[in-house]
Amino acid sequence: MLGVSVHWFATSAMRRLHYEEGLGKNLHFSVENKWQLLGIMAVFFGSGFAFPFIIVRHQLLKK
């Protein structure tokens, strides 16, 4: 009984799922504007790179 319910829900959820197909259509951000994409990527990767250095500086300045 439970297996049938899970199967019914999974198949109905797949039928309700409609999305555009194509390059970059399934992303959370736009790839149309290359300068905006560059800014988003610079902030994303730059913050990940800078975070350990900021933590070390904070620990060294803490007394």
C-alpha positions, 0 to 999 in steps of 0.5 A: 500500500505504501509502495503504491502511494510513493509510486503514485506521488513520484510519477505525478510529481514528475508529470507536474515538473515543467521547465525550460530546456537549454544551456543555462536555463536550470541555473539560479543566476543568469549567464546572459550578461557576462559582466554580471556573471563575472561579478557574481563569480568574483564575489563567490570565489573571492569570499571563499578564498579570503575567509581563512585569511580573515579568520587568521587575522582575527585570531592574531589580533585577539588577545 
